């Protein structure tokens, strides 16, 4: 590759792999679900959604579209917002009892991730942690294909419709960990931005922060050439580091955040902004689905592990609850200050795509330039002021770091590796920004 960032390294990977589902994007495309399912031979479908969407217009429209094509459907609506092992096991039992030939998910990342994970345990039963990476699991690869899955996102952030990962909270540890395998990738995605028209401002903001951090993390991740070459290309994980494909999608996603995040949050009638954010989320999903995230996501899991007595307006979820995108963004400015000297040019470029004025900035300024731009976007969209804004104090910093240090794959995908002390320093810097 011409880009210096991907210069070959001794013992490093020389190739990268791109996978994504068949993708349909546009207002009204959710109505195409029945025809697309029929084309794939579906006759008996499991539809995964959450209890808040179960009786709403999007699930109703999906059911009508499937029924119009003569496809029978059973609905699993016990999806937990932020899925855990119990809700995934319930979904797996539902699938085993039904003998379905296809799966549809309608909802945010929780519905899509629950569908993915439930299929694993329905079709390939194992001890629950077997498929998770060390130190919490055995690192056992998922042994074979899952059911064909059509993913229909209703929020503009997670990008799960385009990824081969599922994030699940393990009850034993009370924190989230990642399942990853090419088998988890949906076969199709129907991305209908009309689903976001009625989302409250905080939901648009939180999911927008998620898409923003996905894109910056992809763009600044360790290059794929710096990951060890794998002996069996069929065993290559798609969480393979930054590569030219992920760069292309991440750049455009960052430009969309710059142009449309503030508009989409602050004006619910701005259809153009919300359409663009939905497209940006899908682009960011394409990017991190083929590169992986790093420290902002790794360190978000410490926040959702140790959160207490906090709720967020616009989310009908009992305390304690911090929406995923907010748990990611509250640490992000401090994280990029720390990481920037590991890839300063990349951080400056990312800041520029995000709308920062980087004129006259040099490598030593990269961390401040990107962090200041993120902080300004947080302020303009009414984000919590760092960790203090979601109920944390400096006294909890050691516990936050001890929780997040277990996210080994994501930590090692960063342009420089953070140890336990580094994480403590980052969390301390993230207590407040303004």
Secondary structure, 3 states (H helix, E strand, C coil): CCCHHHCCCCCECCCCCCCCCEEEECCCHHHHHHHHHHHCCCCEEEEEEECCCCCCHHHHHHHHHHHHCCCEEEEEEEECCCCEHHHHHHHHHHHHHHCCCEEEEEECHHHHHHHHHHHHHHHCCCCHHHHCCCCCCCCCCCCCCCCCEEEEECCCCCCHHHCCEEEEEECCCCEEEEEECHHHCCCEEEECHHHHCCCCHHHHHHHHHHHHHHHHHHHHCCEHHHCECCCCHHHCCCCCCECHHHHHHHHHHHHHHHHHHHHHHHCCCCHHHHHHHHHHHHHHHHHHHCCCCCHHHHHHHHHHHHCCCCCCCCCCCCCCCCCHHHHHHHHHHHHHHHHHHHCHHHHHHHHHHCCCCCCCCCHHHHHHHHHHHHHHHHHHCCCCCCHHHHCCCHHHHHHHHHHHCCCHHHHCCCCCCCCHHHHHHHHHHCCCCC
